[in-house]
Structure formats: structure tokens, C-alpha cells
Amino acid sequence: MSVLIYLIPIALFLGGLGLAAFMWSVKSGQYDDLDGAAQRILLDDDLEDEAD
């Protein structure tokens, strides 16, 4: 039972660290354009480069 004295604060710290990382990624705009990458992979940009 005495190990819980160490594990609970460690778990709370890691949870807070994960929450802080998530909040940072939201504020920095990581989730602004969710469909952009999916559309870019479908576009064939190589054909335009070969035509030049």
C-alpha cells in the first residue's frame, strides 16, 4: 500500500503532462486542417512536373 504514495503522484503528473502536450498541439494549429493531408495524397502532382 505504501507504493501508492509514489504511484498516484506519478500518474497524475504523467496525465497532466499528456494534457499539456495536447493543449499545446491544439493551440499551435495541429488540428486545423484534418482533410488537407488526405486530399494531398490523392492529388497527382508528378504529372504536372513531367509536362514542363
HELIX and SHEET records of a PDB file:
HELIX    1   1 LEU A    4  LYS A   27  1                                  24    
HELIX    2   2 GLY A   36  LEU A   42  1                                   7    
HELIX    3   3 ASP A   46  ALA A   51  1                                   6    
END                                                                             
